[in-house]
């Protein structure tokens, strides 16, 4: 758990320093394929489904105060509620000086090991 937190913190710091907005969590492909193929589909209300390539969407604060939040939006493993439980909140947190990131995690698609990796 501590190693994971440290890795995410280091990734966030590198994103802030480089000005990047998107971090691919598995640049060489995620382990334990979830079997989903085809493009992601964005549904009504900013929900995203069919995710097989997880990403961290980072919104750096213009005047950072040293704090960061990683939001893991809900969706019951059917989709990720990326808009109303994610990106819609970024502006408010950024105004407080908080760097905000939204985890766009992959769907398990009945593969038990996917949520663990």
Secondary structure, 3 states (H helix, E strand, C coil): CHHHHHHHHHHHHHHHHHCCCEEECCCCCCCCCCCCCCCCEEEHHHEEECCCCCEEEEECCCCCCCCEEEECCCCCCCCECCHHHHHHHHHHHHHCCCEEEEEECCCCCCCCCHHHC
